[in-house]
Amino acid sequence: MDINNALALLRDGKLRDCSLDDLRAMSAGSVVFIQNRIPDAVHLKEAVDDEIRRKEAQEAERRAEQRHQTLVVGQQHLKTSVDSLAKPHWVLWATLVATAIAAIAGVILLFR
């Protein structure tokens, strides 16, 4: 990592465009420049570390949202299953068949 390129990215506000791996490399490289007493390196390291924390938090939030969406889909599927089991269709058919048998038995007993 070249410190001038990193400082140019910081100055232009383009640290957000860098990948997390590039930012980590810049952070590690900034330590060398701080040890060499380059004054802008301290500010660069702070800015890069802030961007790393922001991107990591953003990624964690994205993963949490994805887990939440998976959970919501699972809950909806479970609700649909419970609703279909709560209204068994065989009970309706069994009631209709029993009613028909009772009606036929009633007619037979009536004309007996």
N, C-alpha and C positions, 0 to 999 in steps of 0.2 A: 504494500500500500504506500502510495506516495502522499506525503502530508499536504503538498500543494493541491493535489486533486481532491483530497478529503476536505481541505479548507474551502476549496471552490464549491464543492457540493453543499457545505454548510452555509456558505455565504449566499448561494443561489437558492437556498431552501429546498434542495433536492435530496436531502437525506431520506425523506419518505419514500423515494423511488428505489432506494437500495434494498437488496434482499437482506434477510436476517443474518445470513452467513457473511455477507460483505460488511455489515455493520459490526459483527463480532470481530472480524479481521481488523477493521478500522480501530475498534476499541483496544484490541491487543497491541496494534501498531502504535497507537497514541501513547501507550506507556513508555515505549522506547523513546519517543520524541520528548516526552516529559522528562525522562532521565537525561536526555541530551540538552535540557534546559531551553527548549523552544517554547516561548511563552504562550503562543496560540494553541498549543497542544492540550493544555489543561481545559480550555473552553471547548475544544473539539471533542475531547473525551467525554465531558459532561453531556454535550449535545447528543453524541452518538449513543451513550448509555441511556439517556432519556428516550431516544427513539427505539432502542432495543426493548426497553420496558413497555413502551406504548404498543409496539408490534406484538410482543408476547401477550400482553393483556388483551389485545384485539383478537389474537388467535385463540386464546382461552375462552373469550366470550363467544366466538364463532362455534367452537366445539360444544360449549354449554348450550347454545341455541339449537345446535344440531341434535344433541341428546334430548333436549326438550321436545323438539318436533317428533323424534322417534317415539318418545313416551306418549305424546298426544295421539299419534296414529295408533299405537297399541291400545290406548284407552278407548278410542273410538271403535276399534275392532272388537274389543271386549264388550263394550256397551251394546253393539249390534248383536253379538252372540247371546248376551243375556236377554235382550229384548226378544229375540227369536225363540229362545227357550221358555220365556215367560208366557208366550202365547202359542202353545202347541196346537197345531192344526188337527192333529188326530182326535183331540177332544171334541171338536166341532163335528167331525165326521162320525165319531162314535155316538154322539148325542143324536144325530140325524138317523143313523141306522137303528138305534134303540127305539126312537120314536116311531119309525116305520114298522118295526117288528111289533111294537105295542099296538099300533093302529090296526095292523093285519090281525093280530090276536083278538082285538076288540071286535072287529067285524065278524070273525069266525064265531066268537062266543055269542054275538048278538043274533046270528041266524041259526044257531044250534038248537 
